Amino acid sequence: MKIDSNVPLPNRIAKRVTVGPLPLKDLKPGDSILVECSEDEKQKVLHSIRVRLSRFQQKNKGFRFSSSSDKKGVRIWRTK
C-alpha cells in the first residue's frame, strides 16, 4: 500500500459545519436556544444538530428535543 501526501479532501467532507457546545443539560422543558448561522449553512447545521440531539437523547433517557430552522438560524426546544 502506498502513502499519498497533499491529497485534498472531497467537498462533502471539507465543507462540513461544526456547531460548538450546546447547553442541552441546562435546558428545562419549554426552554429553547438559537444556533445562529447563515442561510447557506442552515440545512447542514440543522442536520448536524438533529444528529447530535438524537445521540444525546439516547444517552440521557429523560430528555426530549425538537428542532427547526428559524429566520436567524436553527432553534432547539426541550419538550420533555
GIMOBEL-V89646 format. One record per backbone hydrogen bond with DSSP energy under -1.0 kcal/mol. CO is the residue of the C=O (numbers start at 1). NH is the residue of the N-H. Records with the same first field share a line. If there is no record, write none. Layout:
CO=NH, NH
//
This chain:
10=13, 14
11=15
13=16
22=24
28=31
31=78
33=76
35=74
38=42
41=45
42=46
43=47
44=48
45=49
46=50
47=51
48=52
49=53
50=54
51=55
52=56
53=57
54=58
55=59
56=60
60=63
64=79, 80
66=77
68=75
72=37
73=70
74=35
75=68
76=33
77=66
78=30
//
